[in-house]
Amino acid sequence: MTATLTCNDNVTTAVTTPMVGDELLTFVKKNTQLSKTALALATGYTSQTKTGETRSRITAMLDALTEASGIHIGGTNNKKGVAGRSLSYVARVQKNNNIIIGKAYSAVLGLQEGDEFEIRLNKNSNVIRLVPSSMTEEEVEAEQAA
């Protein structure tokens, strides 16, 4: 997707990926006369509707601008789950006694369909560990020591 905008210096800007960091800060400082919508379009913070219309993503741009300014809001856990909510790191046993960790956790861990794990239980501390089948016993012990 490409956003195109002519700025105050009559230069047409075409952005295919959103600007971040110093590039974003510099662009915004040079174009303070632009509206938030125009800045979002010019810096690549856009999305396409089902009808093909280009829409500005002002909140995403402002979030990136805040991060680029060195301001980190929302704590240290930036991992997002469904609908952008922070992951709770809580699982519940369902009626059929299954425990499901969910798609968001699998994505954070980089798990792929078909990955295999060995389930290790510690009944004394009620700890369940999923150990990748590809890990050697030495790697498992080294990880536990860390």
Beta strands, then each sheet from edge to edge (+ up, - down):
strand 1: 3-6
strand 2: 12-15
strand 3: 46-48
strand 4: 54-56
strand 5: 117-122
strand 6: 127-132
sheet 1: 1+ 2-
sheet 2: 3+ 4-
sheet 3: 5+ 6-
end
